[in-house]
Amino acid sequence: MSQMDIQKRATVYFEPDVHRALRLKAAASDRSISEMVNDAVRAALAEDADDLAAFADRKNERSISFDSFVQGLKRRGRI
């Protein structure tokens, strides 16, 4: 068994309505709550990784303050 195959236990507290929805969805999809939570956490982490990559790609872009941007819009008659 590799390190990737070892599962860790954590206690998570859900609001009662969220827990009920999870139980019902798990039963309807023939999956465990743990599988669904793991998938949701992996999706959130993947989204974070994508966001971090996008920030890294844009780190050399010129930045402009909100005030300057709005003033430019006004000068150009956009607002």
N, CA, C and O atoms as a printed pandas DataFrame, in Angstrom:
     atom_number atom_name residue_name chain_id  residue_number  x_coord  y_coord  z_coord
0              1         N          MET        A               1    0.853   -1.185    0.000
1              2        CA          MET        A               1    0.000    0.000    0.000
2              3         C          MET        A               1    0.892    1.240    0.000
3              4         O          MET        A               1    1.786    1.373    0.837
4              5         N          SER        A               2    0.640    2.146   -0.948
5              6        CA          SER        A               2    1.451    3.361   -1.036
6              7         C          SER        A               2    0.908    4.431   -0.097
7              8         O          SER        A               2   -0.181    4.294    0.460
8              9         N          GLN        A               3    1.683    5.495    0.067
9             10        CA          GLN        A               3    1.249    6.623    0.898
10            11         C          GLN        A               3   -0.060    7.204    0.378
11            12         O          GLN        A               3   -0.878    7.679    1.166
12            13         N          MET        A               4   -0.271    7.172   -0.933
13            14        CA          MET        A               4   -1.484    7.735   -1.528
14            15         C          MET        A               4   -2.724    6.920   -1.142
15            16         O          MET        A               4   -3.836    7.449   -1.139
16            17         N          ASP        A               5   -2.538    5.635   -0.817
17            18        CA          ASP        A               5   -3.672    4.774   -0.500
18            19         C          ASP        A               5   -4.103    4.869    0.955
19            20         O          ASP        A               5   -5.176    4.381    1.308
20            21         N          ILE        A               6   -3.306    5.475    1.794
21            22        CA          ILE        A               6   -3.635    5.586    3.210
22            23         C          ILE        A               6   -4.617    6.729    3.396
23            24         O          ILE        A               6   -4.345    7.871    3.023
24            25         N          GLN        A               7   -5.753    6.406    3.971
25            26        CA          GLN        A               7   -6.763    7.440    4.199
26            27         C          GLN        A               7   -6.640    7.958    5.615
27            28         O          GLN        A               7   -6.263    7.219    6.525
28            29         N          LYS        A               8   -6.954    9.210    5.798
29            30        CA          LYS        A               8   -6.916    9.860    7.100
30            31         C          LYS        A               8   -8.340   10.178    7.529
31            32         O          LYS        A               8   -9.194   10.492    6.700
32            33         N          ARG        A               9   -8.581   10.096    8.799
33            34        CA          ARG        A               9   -9.894   10.389    9.355
34            35         C          ARG        A               9   -9.914   11.813    9.885
35            36         O          ARG        A               9   -8.947   12.282   10.486
36            37         N          ALA        A              10  -11.029   12.490    9.655
37            38        CA          ALA        A              10  -11.239   13.838   10.184
38            39         C          ALA        A              10  -12.696   13.948   10.619
39            40         O          ALA        A              10  -13.585   13.347   10.016
40            41         N          THR        A              11  -12.917   14.699   11.642
41            42        CA          THR        A              11  -14.283   14.955   12.076
42            43         C          THR        A              11  -14.743   16.263   11.462
43            44         O          THR        A              11  -14.092   17.295   11.621
44            45         N          VAL        A              12  -15.855   16.219   10.769
45            46        CA          VAL        A              12  -16.418   17.400   10.120
46            47         C          VAL        A              12  -17.840   17.562   10.633
47            48         O          VAL        A              12  -18.606   16.599   10.677
48            49         N          TYR        A              13  -18.184   18.773   11.016
49            50        CA          TYR        A              13  -19.532   19.053   11.502
50            51         C          TYR        A              13  -20.312   19.782   10.421
51            52         O          TYR        A              13  -19.886   20.830    9.934
52            53         N          PHE        A              14  -21.456   19.223   10.051
53            54        CA          PHE        A              14  -22.324   19.822    9.048
54            55         C          PHE        A              14  -23.567   20.385    9.716
55            56         O          PHE        A              14  -24.017   19.883   10.746
56            57         N          GLU        A              15  -24.107   21.416    9.126
57            58        CA          GLU        A              15  -25.413   21.898    9.548
58            59         C          GLU        A              15  -26.406   20.766    9.276
59            60         O          GLU        A              15  -26.234   20.018    8.315
60            61         N          PRO        A              16  -27.435   20.632   10.104
61            62        CA          PRO        A              16  -28.374   19.509    9.940
62            63         C          PRO        A              16  -28.963   19.384    8.533
63            64         O          PRO        A              16  -29.047   18.278    7.998
64            65         N          ASP        A              17  -29.365   20.488    7.935
65            66        CA          ASP        A              17  -29.946   20.417    6.587
66            67         C          ASP        A              17  -28.921   19.996    5.544
67            68         O          ASP        A              17  -29.243   19.254    4.616
68            69         N          VAL        A              18  -27.695   20.464    5.694
69            70        CA          VAL        A              18  -26.627   20.072    4.756
70            71         C          VAL        A              18  -26.336   18.588    4.909
71            72         O          VAL        A              18  -26.162   17.883    3.915
72            73         N          HIS        A              19  -26.282   18.109    6.151
73            74        CA          HIS        A              19  -26.017   16.686    6.389
74            75         C          HIS        A              19  -27.125   15.822    5.791
75            76         O          HIS        A              19  -26.847   14.787    5.186
76            77         N          ARG        A              20  -28.361   16.237    5.956
77            78        CA          ARG        A              20  -29.474   15.469    5.400
78            79         C          ARG        A              20  -29.389   15.430    3.875
79            80         O          ARG        A              20  -29.585   14.382    3.259
80            81         N          ALA        A              21  -29.093   16.590    3.271
81            82        CA          ALA        A              21  -28.953   16.639    1.813
82            83         C          ALA        A              21  -27.824   15.724    1.344
83            84         O          ALA        A              21  -27.960   15.028    0.339
84            85         N          LEU        A              22  -26.712   15.728    2.074
85            86        CA          LEU        A              22  -25.591   14.838    1.720
86            87         C          LEU        A              22  -26.001   13.374    1.815
87            88         O          LEU        A              22  -25.701   12.582    0.921
88            89         N          ARG        A              23  -26.688   13.015    2.896
89            90        CA          ARG        A              23  -27.133   11.622    3.060
90            91         C          ARG        A              23  -28.061   11.213    1.930
91            92         O          ARG        A              23  -27.922   10.124    1.373
92            93         N          LEU        A              24  -29.006   12.075    1.588
93            94        CA          LEU        A              24  -29.942   11.757    0.517
94            95         C          LEU        A              24  -29.242   11.639   -0.833
95            96         O          LEU        A              24  -29.523   10.726   -1.608
96            97         N          LYS        A              25  -28.321   12.576   -1.111
97            98        CA          LYS        A              25  -27.592   12.523   -2.389
98            99         C          LYS        A              25  -26.690   11.293   -2.446
99           100         O          LYS        A              25  -26.572   10.652   -3.490
100          101         N          ALA        A              26  -26.060   10.968   -1.329
101          102        CA          ALA        A              26  -25.202    9.783   -1.280
102          103         C          ALA        A              26  -26.016    8.526   -1.574
103          104         O          ALA        A              26  -25.587    7.670   -2.347
104          105         N          ALA        A              27  -27.178    8.421   -0.963
105          106        CA          ALA        A              27  -28.030    7.253   -1.192
106          107         C          ALA        A              27  -28.508    7.200   -2.641
107          108         O          ALA        A              27  -28.529    6.132   -3.252
108          109         N          ALA        A              28  -28.888    8.344   -3.185
109          110        CA          ALA        A              28  -29.402    8.387   -4.558
110          111         C          ALA        A              28  -28.320    8.075   -5.584
111          112         O          ALA        A              28  -28.607    7.523   -6.646
112          113         N          SER        A              29  -27.085    8.425   -5.269
113          114        CA          SER        A              29  -25.997    8.224   -6.238
114          115         C          SER        A              29  -25.151    6.986   -5.935
115          116         O          SER        A              29  -24.158    6.719   -6.611
116          117         N          ASP        A              30  -25.561    6.233   -4.905
117          118        CA          ASP        A              30  -24.836    5.021   -4.502
118          119         C          ASP        A              30  -23.368    5.312   -4.213
119          120         O          ASP        A              30  -22.473    4.563   -4.603
120          121         N          ARG        A              31  -23.153    6.428   -3.517
121          122        CA          ARG        A              31  -21.804    6.825   -3.113
122          123         C          ARG        A              31  -21.830    7.121   -1.628
123          124         O          ARG        A              31  -22.897    7.307   -1.042
124          125         N          SER        A              32  -20.663    7.165   -1.024
125          126        CA          SER        A              32  -20.595    7.521    0.392
126          127         C          SER        A              32  -20.448    9.031    0.538
127          128         O          SER        A              32  -20.017    9.725   -0.383
128          129         N          ILE        A              33  -20.814    9.517    1.712
129          130        CA          ILE        A              33  -20.618   10.935    2.008
130          131         C          ILE        A              33  -19.129   11.260    1.906
131          132         O          ILE        A              33  -18.761   12.319    1.396
132          133         N          SER        A              34  -18.280   10.368    2.380
133          134        CA          SER        A              34  -16.827   10.598    2.303
134          135         C          SER        A              34  -16.363   10.774    0.864
135          136         O          SER        A              34  -15.558   11.659    0.574
136          137         N          GLU        A              35  -16.866    9.937   -0.037
137          138        CA          GLU        A              35  -16.492   10.084   -1.452
138          139         C          GLU        A              35  -16.923   11.439   -1.997
139          140         O          GLU        A              35  -16.168   12.107   -2.703
140          141         N          MET        A              36  -18.141   11.833   -1.660
141          142        CA          MET        A              36  -18.640   13.109   -2.160
142          143         C          MET        A              36  -17.858   14.276   -1.584
143          144         O          MET        A              36  -17.548   15.225   -2.304
144          145         N          VAL        A              37  -17.535   14.224   -0.297
145          146        CA          VAL        A              37  -16.771   15.313    0.325
146          147         C          VAL        A              37  -15.363   15.357   -0.259
147          148         O          VAL        A              37  -14.850   16.436   -0.556
148          149         N          ASN        A              38  -14.730   14.187   -0.428
149          150        CA          ASN        A              38  -13.395   14.154   -1.030
150          151         C          ASN        A              38  -13.411   14.758   -2.431
151          152         O          ASN        A              38  -12.521   15.531   -2.783
152          153         N          ASP        A              39  -14.421   14.409   -3.236
153          154        CA          ASP        A              39  -14.519   14.964   -4.590
154          155         C          ASP        A              39  -14.699   16.478   -4.553
155          156         O          ASP        A              39  -14.085   17.200   -5.339
156          157         N          ALA        A              40  -15.544   16.960   -3.637
157          158        CA          ALA        A              40  -15.785   18.405   -3.533
158          159         C          ALA        A              40  -14.521   19.141   -3.093
159          160         O          ALA        A              40  -14.218   20.217   -3.610
160          161         N          VAL        A              41  -13.791   18.575   -2.152
161          162        CA          VAL        A              41  -12.555   19.214   -1.682
162          163         C          VAL        A              41  -11.512   19.207   -2.782
163          164         O          VAL        A              41  -10.817   20.202   -2.987
164          165         N          ARG        A              42  -11.396   18.076   -3.503
165          166        CA          ARG        A              42  -10.444   18.023   -4.628
166          167         C          ARG        A              42  -10.794   19.067   -5.679
167          168         O          ARG        A              42   -9.900   19.722   -6.216
168          169         N          ALA        A              43  -12.081   19.235   -5.983
169          170        CA          ALA        A              43  -12.507   20.232   -6.972
170          171         C          ALA        A              43  -12.151   21.638   -6.500
171          172         O          ALA        A              43  -11.683   22.458   -7.289
172          173         N          ALA        A              44  -12.372   21.920   -5.214
173          174        CA          ALA        A              44  -12.033   23.248   -4.674
174          175         C          ALA        A              44  -10.530   23.482   -4.729
175          176         O          ALA        A              44  -10.089   24.581   -5.067
176          177         N          LEU        A              45   -9.736   22.464   -4.400
177          178        CA          LEU        A              45   -8.274   22.604   -4.457
178          179         C          LEU        A              45   -7.790   22.782   -5.892
179          180         O          LEU        A              45   -6.865   23.555   -6.143
180          181         N          ALA        A              46   -8.407   22.074   -6.833
181          182        CA          ALA        A              46   -8.038   22.225   -8.245
182          183         C          ALA        A              46   -8.350   23.638   -8.723
183          184         O          ALA        A              46   -7.577   24.230   -9.475
184          185         N          GLU        A              47   -9.491   24.176   -8.280
185          186        CA          GLU        A              47   -9.840   25.552   -8.641
186          187         C          GLU        A              47   -8.831   26.532   -8.059
187          188         O          GLU        A              47   -8.437   27.490   -8.725
188          189         N          ASP        A              48   -8.408   26.297   -6.812
189          190        CA          ASP        A              48   -7.380   27.147   -6.204
190          191         C          ASP        A              48   -6.080   27.069   -7.001
191          192         O          ASP        A              48   -5.428   28.088   -7.228
192          193         N          ALA        A              49   -5.702   25.861   -7.428
193          194        CA          ALA        A              49   -4.470   25.698   -8.210
194          195         C          ALA        A              49   -4.579   26.461   -9.528
195          196         O          ALA        A              49   -3.617   27.099   -9.957
196          197         N          ASP        A              50   -5.748   26.398  -10.171
197          198        CA          ASP        A              50   -5.958   27.140  -11.415
198          199         C          ASP        A              50   -5.849   28.646  -11.179
199          200         O          ASP        A              50   -5.239   29.366  -11.969
200          201         N          ASP        A              51   -6.449   29.112  -10.078
201          202        CA          ASP        A              51   -6.370   30.537   -9.749
202          203         C          ASP        A              51   -4.931   30.969   -9.510
203          204         O          ASP        A              51   -4.509   32.021   -9.989
204          205         N          LEU        A              52   -4.174   30.160   -8.769
205          206        CA          LEU        A              52   -2.775   30.497   -8.498
206          207         C          LEU        A              52   -1.965   30.538   -9.788
207          208         O          LEU        A              52   -1.094   31.393   -9.950
208          209         N          ALA        A              53   -2.248   29.617  -10.705
209          210        CA          ALA        A              53   -1.548   29.615  -11.995
210          211         C          ALA        A              53   -1.898   30.866  -12.792
211          212         O          ALA        A              53   -1.031   31.456  -13.439
212          213         N          ALA        A              54   -3.160   31.269  -12.748
213          214        CA          ALA        A              54   -3.570   32.481  -13.462
214          215         C          ALA        A              54   -2.886   33.706  -12.874
215          216         O          ALA        A              54   -2.445   34.587  -13.612
216          217         N          PHE        A              55   -2.796   33.767  -11.546
217          218        CA          PHE        A              55   -2.090   34.888  -10.912
218          219         C          PHE        A              55   -0.627   34.906  -11.333
219          220         O          PHE        A              55   -0.074   35.967  -11.623
220          221         N          ALA        A              56   -0.001   33.741  -11.367
221          222        CA          ALA        A              56    1.410   33.659  -11.759
222          223         C          ALA        A              56    1.587   34.117  -13.206
223          224         O          ALA        A              56    2.551   34.812  -13.528
224          225         N          ASP        A              57    0.648   33.723  -14.082
225          226        CA          ASP        A              57    0.724   34.123  -15.492
226          227         C          ASP        A              57    0.596   35.635  -15.664
227          228         O          ASP        A              57    1.156   36.213  -16.595
228          229         N          ARG        A              58   -0.144   36.264  -14.758
229          230        CA          ARG        A              58   -0.426   37.697  -14.910
230          231         C          ARG        A              58    0.444   38.577  -14.019
231          232         O          ARG        A              58    0.242   39.790  -13.976
232          233         N          LYS        A              59    1.405   37.994  -13.310
233          234        CA          LYS        A              59    2.167   38.776  -12.327
234          235         C          LYS        A              59    2.955   39.923  -12.940
235          236         O          LYS        A              59    3.251   40.894  -12.245
236          237         N          ASN        A              60    3.301   39.841  -14.213
237          238        CA          ASN        A              60    4.083   40.903  -14.839
238          239         C          ASN        A              60    3.233   41.950  -15.556
239          240         O          ASN        A              60    3.762   42.888  -16.152
240          241         N          GLU        A              61    1.906   41.780  -15.491
241          242        CA          GLU        A              61    1.029   42.771  -16.109
242          243         C          GLU        A              61    1.064   44.075  -15.320
243          244         O          GLU        A              61    1.226   44.091  -14.099
244          245         N          ARG        A              62    0.908   45.157  -16.056
245          246        CA          ARG        A              62    0.848   46.464  -15.419
246          247         C          ARG        A              62   -0.424   46.533  -14.583
247          248         O          ARG        A              62   -1.482   46.070  -15.009
248          249         N          SER        A              63   -0.316   47.108  -13.405
249          250        CA          SER        A              63   -1.502   47.242  -12.572
250          251         C          SER        A              63   -1.908   48.697  -12.505
251          252         O          SER        A              63   -1.077   49.595  -12.644
252          253         N          ILE        A              64   -3.192   48.924  -12.291
253          254        CA          ILE        A              64   -3.728   50.275  -12.221
254          255         C          ILE        A              64   -4.680   50.320  -11.027
255          256         O          ILE        A              64   -5.396   49.358  -10.750
256          257         N          SER        A              65   -4.675   51.432  -10.343
257          258        CA          SER        A              65   -5.556   51.557   -9.186
258          259         C          SER        A              65   -6.994   51.747   -9.659
259          260         O          SER        A              65   -7.236   52.196  -10.779
260          261         N          PHE        A              66   -7.921   51.409   -8.813
261          262        CA          PHE        A              66   -9.336   51.588   -9.116
262          263         C          PHE        A              66   -9.637   53.057   -9.404
263          264         O          PHE        A              66  -10.344   53.377  -10.360
264          265         N          ASP        A              67   -9.091   53.951   -8.566
265          266        CA          ASP        A              67   -9.326   55.391   -8.752
266          267         C          ASP        A              67   -8.868   55.850  -10.133
267          268         O          ASP        A              67   -9.591   56.565  -10.826
268          269         N          SER        A              68   -7.673   55.439  -10.528
269          270        CA          SER        A              68   -7.156   55.838  -11.837
270          271         C          SER        A              68   -8.017   55.288  -12.962
271          272         O          SER        A              68   -8.282   55.980  -13.945
272          273         N          PHE        A              69   -8.449   54.056  -12.816
273          274        CA          PHE        A              69   -9.278   53.431  -13.843
274          275         C          PHE        A              69  -10.592   54.181  -14.008
275          276         O          PHE        A              69  -11.007   54.474  -15.130
276          277         N          VAL        A              70  -11.251   54.493  -12.887
277          278        CA          VAL        A              70  -12.532   55.207  -12.934
278          279         C          VAL        A              70  -12.340   56.613  -13.509
279          280         O          VAL        A              70  -13.169   57.078  -14.291
280          281         N          GLN        A              71  -11.257   57.291  -13.128
281          282        CA          GLN        A              71  -10.987   58.616  -13.685
282          283         C          GLN        A              71  -10.786   58.544  -15.187
283          284         O          GLN        A              71  -11.247   59.420  -15.918
284          285         N          GLY        A              72  -10.102   57.508  -15.654
285          286        CA          GLY        A              72   -9.912   57.318  -17.098
286          287         C          GLY        A              72  -11.241   57.093  -17.814
287          288         O          GLY        A              72  -11.464   57.627  -18.900
288          289         N          LEU        A              73  -12.120   56.302  -17.204
289          290        CA          LEU        A              73  -13.451   56.099  -17.796
290          291         C          LEU        A              73  -14.191   57.427  -17.922
291          292         O          LEU        A              73  -14.832   57.706  -18.936
292          293         N          LYS        A              74  -14.090   58.230  -16.882
293          294        CA          LYS        A              74  -14.785   59.527  -16.898
294          295         C          LYS        A              74  -14.192   60.432  -17.978
295          296         O          LYS        A              74  -14.937   61.072  -18.721
296          297         N          ARG        A              75  -12.854   60.495  -18.074
297          298        CA          ARG        A              75  -12.187   61.320  -19.095
298          299         C          ARG        A              75  -12.615   60.921  -20.498
299          300         O          ARG        A              75  -12.772   61.778  -21.367
300          301         N          ARG        A              76  -12.804   59.632  -20.724
301          302        CA          ARG        A              76  -13.177   59.148  -22.052
302          303         C          ARG        A              76  -14.691   59.176  -22.276
303          304         O          ARG        A              76  -15.174   58.714  -23.310
304          305         N          GLY        A              77  -15.428   59.707  -21.324
305          306        CA          GLY        A              77  -16.878   59.826  -21.476
306          307         C          GLY        A              77  -17.618   58.511  -21.353
307          308         O          GLY        A              77  -18.748   58.402  -21.827
308          309         N          ARG        A              78  -17.027   57.530  -20.744
309          310        CA          ARG        A              78  -17.667   56.218  -20.582
310          311         C          ARG        A              78  -18.611   56.180  -19.397
311          312         O          ARG        A              78  -19.527   55.359  -19.338
312          313         N          ILE        A              79  -18.372   57.090  -18.445
313          314        CA          ILE        A              79  -19.288   57.185  -17.285
314          315         C          ILE        A              79  -19.575   58.636  -16.990
315          316         O          ILE        A              79  -20.320   58.941  -16.058
